[in-house]
Amino acid sequence: MQPNPLIPVSEFCIHHHVEIAFVNSLEQQGLVETICVEQSVYVQPEQLPRLEKLVRLHQDLAIHPDDLDVVSNLLERLEGLQGEISQLQNQLMFYQRRAD
């Protein structure tokens, strides 16, 4: 099985209409990971959904790159809480069915 190819940051930026400095700032904040290979910077495919989400937050909601870490953390917490609510609802339904 062939490993996933790396995505050049320059191509990502052209496709999504963002500056390379934007991706660099996300990398410096620890929001995404990049890899430098032979003087070129790449993103691993598994980082792509997170990077695209951050770009959408920046472009659609006009969130400043320095504030994306806060928004990202809040969204992750919200998703975790939603998952926990679903799990608790499933447990509640299970016990309600057993009681009937």
mmCIF file of the C-alpha atoms, coordinates in Angstrom:
data_MODEL
# 
_entry.id   MODEL 
# 
loop_
_atom_site.group_PDB 
_atom_site.id 
_atom_site.type_symbol 
_atom_site.label_atom_id 
_atom_site.label_alt_id 
_atom_site.label_comp_id 
_atom_site.label_asym_id 
_atom_site.label_entity_id 
_atom_site.label_seq_id 
_atom_site.pdbx_PDB_ins_code 
_atom_site.Cartn_x 
_atom_site.Cartn_y 
_atom_site.Cartn_z 
_atom_site.occupancy 
_atom_site.B_iso_or_equiv 
_atom_site.pdbx_formal_charge 
_atom_site.auth_seq_id 
_atom_site.auth_comp_id 
_atom_site.auth_asym_id 
_atom_site.auth_atom_id 
_atom_site.pdbx_PDB_model_num 
ATOM 1   C CA . MET A 1 1   ? 0.000   0.000  0.000  1.00 0.00 ? 1   MET A CA 1 
ATOM 2   C CA . GLN A 1 2   ? 1.367   3.380  -1.010 1.00 0.00 ? 2   GLN A CA 1 
ATOM 3   C CA . PRO A 1 3   ? 1.509   6.061  1.709  1.00 0.00 ? 3   PRO A CA 1 
ATOM 4   C CA . ASN A 1 4   ? -0.557  9.213  1.290  1.00 0.00 ? 4   ASN A CA 1 
ATOM 5   C CA . PRO A 1 5   ? 1.323   11.849 -0.688 1.00 0.00 ? 5   PRO A CA 1 
ATOM 6   C CA . LEU A 1 6   ? 2.243   15.083 1.004  1.00 0.00 ? 6   LEU A CA 1 
ATOM 7   C CA . ILE A 1 7   ? 0.375   18.217 -0.036 1.00 0.00 ? 7   ILE A CA 1 
ATOM 8   C CA . PRO A 1 8   ? 2.535   21.243 -0.860 1.00 0.00 ? 8   PRO A CA 1 
ATOM 9   C CA . VAL A 1 9   ? 1.503   24.225 1.252  1.00 0.00 ? 9   VAL A CA 1 
ATOM 10  C CA . SER A 1 10  ? 1.976   26.511 -1.747 1.00 0.00 ? 10  SER A CA 1 
ATOM 11  C CA . GLU A 1 11  ? -0.597  24.540 -3.777 1.00 0.00 ? 11  GLU A CA 1 
ATOM 12  C CA . PHE A 1 12  ? -2.995  24.430 -0.835 1.00 0.00 ? 12  PHE A CA 1 
ATOM 13  C CA . CYS A 1 13  ? -2.725  28.208 -0.467 1.00 0.00 ? 13  CYS A CA 1 
ATOM 14  C CA . ILE A 1 14  ? -3.331  28.831 -4.158 1.00 0.00 ? 14  ILE A CA 1 
ATOM 15  C CA . HIS A 1 15  ? -6.361  26.546 -4.168 1.00 0.00 ? 15  HIS A CA 1 
ATOM 16  C CA . HIS A 1 16  ? -7.877  28.097 -1.010 1.00 0.00 ? 16  HIS A CA 1 
ATOM 17  C CA . HIS A 1 17  ? -6.858  31.695 -1.745 1.00 0.00 ? 17  HIS A CA 1 
ATOM 18  C CA . VAL A 1 18  ? -4.821  32.198 1.421  1.00 0.00 ? 18  VAL A CA 1 
ATOM 19  C CA . GLU A 1 19  ? -1.302  33.420 2.011  1.00 0.00 ? 19  GLU A CA 1 
ATOM 20  C CA . ILE A 1 20  ? 1.481   31.022 2.943  1.00 0.00 ? 20  ILE A CA 1 
ATOM 21  C CA . ALA A 1 21  ? 2.062   33.247 5.968  1.00 0.00 ? 21  ALA A CA 1 
ATOM 22  C CA . PHE A 1 22  ? -1.433  32.263 7.164  1.00 0.00 ? 22  PHE A CA 1 
ATOM 23  C CA . VAL A 1 23  ? -0.531  28.570 7.200  1.00 0.00 ? 23  VAL A CA 1 
ATOM 24  C CA . ASN A 1 24  ? 2.803   29.406 8.814  1.00 0.00 ? 24  ASN A CA 1 
ATOM 25  C CA . SER A 1 25  ? 1.024   31.281 11.600 1.00 0.00 ? 25  SER A CA 1 
ATOM 26  C CA . LEU A 1 26  ? -1.278  28.301 12.187 1.00 0.00 ? 26  LEU A CA 1 
ATOM 27  C CA . GLU A 1 27  ? 1.752   26.046 12.376 1.00 0.00 ? 27  GLU A CA 1 
ATOM 28  C CA . GLN A 1 28  ? 3.469   28.378 14.844 1.00 0.00 ? 28  GLN A CA 1 
ATOM 29  C CA . GLN A 1 29  ? 0.357   28.340 17.037 1.00 0.00 ? 29  GLN A CA 1 
ATOM 30  C CA . GLY A 1 30  ? 0.368   24.535 16.988 1.00 0.00 ? 30  GLY A CA 1 
ATOM 31  C CA . LEU A 1 31  ? -2.957  24.269 15.171 1.00 0.00 ? 31  LEU A CA 1 
ATOM 32  C CA . VAL A 1 32  ? -1.570  22.297 12.222 1.00 0.00 ? 32  VAL A CA 1 
ATOM 33  C CA . GLU A 1 33  ? 1.639   20.442 11.531 1.00 0.00 ? 33  GLU A CA 1 
ATOM 34  C CA . THR A 1 34  ? 3.775   20.988 8.468  1.00 0.00 ? 34  THR A CA 1 
ATOM 35  C CA . ILE A 1 35  ? 6.760   19.067 7.184  1.00 0.00 ? 35  ILE A CA 1 
ATOM 36  C CA . CYS A 1 36  ? 9.789   20.581 5.499  1.00 0.00 ? 36  CYS A CA 1 
ATOM 37  C CA . VAL A 1 37  ? 11.340  18.368 2.823  1.00 0.00 ? 37  VAL A CA 1 
ATOM 38  C CA . GLU A 1 38  ? 14.154  19.688 0.645  1.00 0.00 ? 38  GLU A CA 1 
ATOM 39  C CA . GLN A 1 39  ? 13.342  23.386 1.129  1.00 0.00 ? 39  GLN A CA 1 
ATOM 40  C CA . SER A 1 40  ? 9.607   22.846 0.508  1.00 0.00 ? 40  SER A CA 1 
ATOM 41  C CA . VAL A 1 41  ? 6.838   22.857 3.115  1.00 0.00 ? 41  VAL A CA 1 
ATOM 42  C CA . TYR A 1 42  ? 4.123   20.205 3.035  1.00 0.00 ? 42  TYR A CA 1 
ATOM 43  C CA . VAL A 1 43  ? 0.987   19.224 4.903  1.00 0.00 ? 43  VAL A CA 1 
ATOM 44  C CA . GLN A 1 44  ? 0.118   15.607 5.581  1.00 0.00 ? 44  GLN A CA 1 
ATOM 45  C CA . PRO A 1 45  ? -3.268  14.491 4.201  1.00 0.00 ? 45  PRO A CA 1 
ATOM 46  C CA . GLU A 1 46  ? -4.644  13.755 7.677  1.00 0.00 ? 46  GLU A CA 1 
ATOM 47  C CA . GLN A 1 47  ? -4.061  17.436 8.586  1.00 0.00 ? 47  GLN A CA 1 
ATOM 48  C CA . LEU A 1 48  ? -6.080  18.630 5.601  1.00 0.00 ? 48  LEU A CA 1 
ATOM 49  C CA . PRO A 1 49  ? -9.593  18.593 7.149  1.00 0.00 ? 49  PRO A CA 1 
ATOM 50  C CA . ARG A 1 50  ? -8.412  20.602 10.167 1.00 0.00 ? 50  ARG A CA 1 
ATOM 51  C CA . LEU A 1 51  ? -6.527  23.070 7.976  1.00 0.00 ? 51  LEU A CA 1 
ATOM 52  C CA . GLU A 1 52  ? -9.520  23.528 5.673  1.00 0.00 ? 52  GLU A CA 1 
ATOM 53  C CA . LYS A 1 53  ? -11.781 24.069 8.689  1.00 0.00 ? 53  LYS A CA 1 
ATOM 54  C CA . LEU A 1 54  ? -9.454  26.780 10.001 1.00 0.00 ? 54  LEU A CA 1 
ATOM 55  C CA . VAL A 1 55  ? -9.369  28.446 6.588  1.00 0.00 ? 55  VAL A CA 1 
ATOM 56  C CA . ARG A 1 56  ? -13.179 28.458 6.433  1.00 0.00 ? 56  ARG A CA 1 
ATOM 57  C CA . LEU A 1 57  ? -13.405 29.973 9.924  1.00 0.00 ? 57  LEU A CA 1 
ATOM 58  C CA . HIS A 1 58  ? -10.929 32.637 8.899  1.00 0.00 ? 58  HIS A CA 1 
ATOM 59  C CA . GLN A 1 59  ? -12.539 33.453 5.568  1.00 0.00 ? 59  GLN A CA 1 
ATOM 60  C CA . ASP A 1 60  ? -16.256 32.978 6.278  1.00 0.00 ? 60  ASP A CA 1 
ATOM 61  C CA . LEU A 1 61  ? -16.380 34.431 9.781  1.00 0.00 ? 61  LEU A CA 1 
ATOM 62  C CA . ALA A 1 62  ? -13.466 36.871 9.455  1.00 0.00 ? 62  ALA A CA 1 
ATOM 63  C CA . ILE A 1 63  ? -11.731 35.393 12.486 1.00 0.00 ? 63  ILE A CA 1 
ATOM 64  C CA . HIS A 1 64  ? -8.230  36.731 12.896 1.00 0.00 ? 64  HIS A CA 1 
ATOM 65  C CA . PRO A 1 65  ? -5.536  34.014 12.641 1.00 0.00 ? 65  PRO A CA 1 
ATOM 66  C CA . ASP A 1 66  ? -4.342  34.788 16.179 1.00 0.00 ? 66  ASP A CA 1 
ATOM 67  C CA . ASP A 1 67  ? -7.829  34.023 17.519 1.00 0.00 ? 67  ASP A CA 1 
ATOM 68  C CA . LEU A 1 68  ? -8.339  30.755 15.654 1.00 0.00 ? 68  LEU A CA 1 
ATOM 69  C CA . ASP A 1 69  ? -6.765  28.737 18.471 1.00 0.00 ? 69  ASP A CA 1 
ATOM 70  C CA . VAL A 1 70  ? -9.449  29.914 20.909 1.00 0.00 ? 70  VAL A CA 1 
ATOM 71  C CA . VAL A 1 71  ? -12.283 29.264 18.454 1.00 0.00 ? 71  VAL A CA 1 
ATOM 72  C CA . SER A 1 72  ? -10.839 25.875 17.524 1.00 0.00 ? 72  SER A CA 1 
ATOM 73  C CA . ASN A 1 73  ? -10.562 24.825 21.170 1.00 0.00 ? 73  ASN A CA 1 
ATOM 74  C CA . LEU A 1 74  ? -14.139 25.915 21.862 1.00 0.00 ? 74  LEU A CA 1 
ATOM 75  C CA . LEU A 1 75  ? -15.425 23.988 18.837 1.00 0.00 ? 75  LEU A CA 1 
ATOM 76  C CA . GLU A 1 76  ? -13.549 20.855 19.918 1.00 0.00 ? 76  GLU A CA 1 
ATOM 77  C CA . ARG A 1 77  ? -15.021 21.139 23.421 1.00 0.00 ? 77  ARG A CA 1 
ATOM 78  C CA . LEU A 1 78  ? -18.489 21.629 21.945 1.00 0.00 ? 78  LEU A CA 1 
ATOM 79  C CA . GLU A 1 79  ? -18.107 18.550 19.730 1.00 0.00 ? 79  GLU A CA 1 
ATOM 80  C CA . GLY A 1 80  ? -16.907 16.547 22.741 1.00 0.00 ? 80  GLY A CA 1 
ATOM 81  C CA . LEU A 1 81  ? -19.896 17.659 24.806 1.00 0.00 ? 81  LEU A CA 1 
ATOM 82  C CA . GLN A 1 82  ? -22.285 16.812 21.963 1.00 0.00 ? 82  GLN A CA 1 
ATOM 83  C CA . GLY A 1 83  ? -20.772 13.338 21.772 1.00 0.00 ? 83  GLY A CA 1 
ATOM 84  C CA . GLU A 1 84  ? -21.142 12.946 25.524 1.00 0.00 ? 84  GLU A CA 1 
ATOM 85  C CA . ILE A 1 85  ? -24.807 14.025 25.353 1.00 0.00 ? 85  ILE A CA 1 
ATOM 86  C CA . SER A 1 86  ? -25.460 11.447 22.605 1.00 0.00 ? 86  SER A CA 1 
ATOM 87  C CA . GLN A 1 87  ? -23.812 8.731  24.674 1.00 0.00 ? 87  GLN A CA 1 
ATOM 88  C CA . LEU A 1 88  ? -25.869 9.650  27.754 1.00 0.00 ? 88  LEU A CA 1 
ATOM 89  C CA . GLN A 1 89  ? -29.086 9.745  25.709 1.00 0.00 ? 89  GLN A CA 1 
ATOM 90  C CA . ASN A 1 90  ? -28.330 6.261  24.378 1.00 0.00 ? 90  ASN A CA 1 
ATOM 91  C CA . GLN A 1 91  ? -27.701 4.966  27.888 1.00 0.00 ? 91  GLN A CA 1 
ATOM 92  C CA . LEU A 1 92  ? -30.919 6.567  29.108 1.00 0.00 ? 92  LEU A CA 1 
ATOM 93  C CA . MET A 1 93  ? -32.936 4.936  26.308 1.00 0.00 ? 93  MET A CA 1 
ATOM 94  C CA . PHE A 1 94  ? -31.299 1.581  27.114 1.00 0.00 ? 94  PHE A CA 1 
ATOM 95  C CA . TYR A 1 95  ? -32.282 1.769  30.777 1.00 0.00 ? 95  TYR A CA 1 
ATOM 96  C CA . GLN A 1 96  ? -35.777 3.048  29.968 1.00 0.00 ? 96  GLN A CA 1 
ATOM 97  C CA . ARG A 1 97  ? -36.363 0.052  27.693 1.00 0.00 ? 97  ARG A CA 1 
ATOM 98  C CA . ARG A 1 98  ? -35.136 -2.338 30.395 1.00 0.00 ? 98  ARG A CA 1 
ATOM 99  C CA . ALA A 1 99  ? -37.519 -0.761 32.894 1.00 0.00 ? 99  ALA A CA 1 
ATOM 100 C CA . ASP A 1 100 ? -40.544 -1.327 30.617 1.00 0.00 ? 100 ASP A CA 1 
# 
